[in-house]
Amino acid sequence: MQAVFVITSGPDAGRRIWLKSGQVLDVGRTDAASFTVSSDRRMSSRHFELRCDRGGCVVRDLNSSNGTQVNGLRVAESPLHDGDTIVAGETSFVVHLEGMASQAAPAARVVPDSRADRRPPASVSTAAQYFGHWVCAPLSGDWTKIDNGFRLTAEGRFPAMLIFVEAPAPEHMTLEQIAQTQAEQFCKAMPGATAEGPASAQVVGADEALQLTLRHPRFNNFALVQRCVFARRKGVLGTSMLLTSDAELHLHMGEFAKMLDGAALTDFESGRSGRK
C-alpha cells in the first residue's frame, strides 16, 4: 500500500508526503520533525505522526498546542481513508490511499482529543453554504459537503475535492504577484511540476480575480491537478480550488464552472463548519 498526503492550503500548497507500508513519519514546524512545514506558525514543532501498514494508515496527534483535525473533528488518533482531510495549524492535507483492498474498511475506533470542544456540530443549511467569507450553492449528485468544501464520493471515481480557503490579503502585493508567487513556490517544491496562468477570472463580490492551473509531476502513471481561483475583496484573499486527477480533470470542469458561477465573496464571515 502507498499513501500520498497533499498540502492544499498555505505557502506550502502542492507539497506531498509519500508513505509506503511499514513506514512512520512525523510532521511539524521545525527540523525536529521528519517532514517540515516551517511557514505555519500555528503548527507545533512535532505536530502529528503518520503510520502506514498493510491494513491502512493512522494519524496520531503528538500533544500539539492547537490540535489535529480529521474531517473537522479534533482527534488524538484516527484511522485514515481515501479523501480524508487532515488539518494541523493552518495547513490542510488531503489523503490519497493507493493499493487498498476494494472491500469496505473494517470499523475502527476514533480516539477523540479530550481537549476538543464537545459542542454538537452546527446544522447545515440545505440552501447556501458558507466557508468563511465564501458563500456558494450546494453541489448536487455525488458531491458531499465536508469541512471546507465538497468531495466527490462516486464509486469508482477519483475523490476530487472543491475547496474554499482564505487568508488576510498581503498589503504590498498585487493579485497577479500573489498568483505568480504561488506558482513559483509550487514548482520549486516539486521538480517536474508545471503552472499555467495566471489568467483572468470572475467572482461575484470580489474586487479582482485570477485563475491558475497547477500540475503535479507524474508518478507511476498518476498525476494530480489543482485548478485555483484567487479572489481579493478588501482585506481578504479567498482561494477556491478544484483538486482532481489529471485523467478526470475534463469530467469536473463543468462542476467547477458551476461552483464559480454560484460563488461569491461577502463581508459576512462564518465558521468553517457552515452558517446556522
Secondary structure, 3 states (H helix, E strand, C coil): CEEEEEECCCCCCCCEEEEECCCEEEEECCCCCCEECCCCCCCCCCCEEEEEECCEEEEEECCCCCCEEECCEEEEEEEECCCCEEEECCEEEEEEEECCCCCCCCCCCCEECCCCCCCCCCCCCCCCEEECCEEECCCCCCEEEECCEEEECCCCCCCCEEEEEEEECCCCCCHHHHHHHHHHHHHHHCCCCEEEEEEECCCECCCEEEEEEEECCCECCECEEEEEEEEEECCEEEEEEEEEEHHHHHHHHHHHHHHHHHCEECCCCCCCCCCC
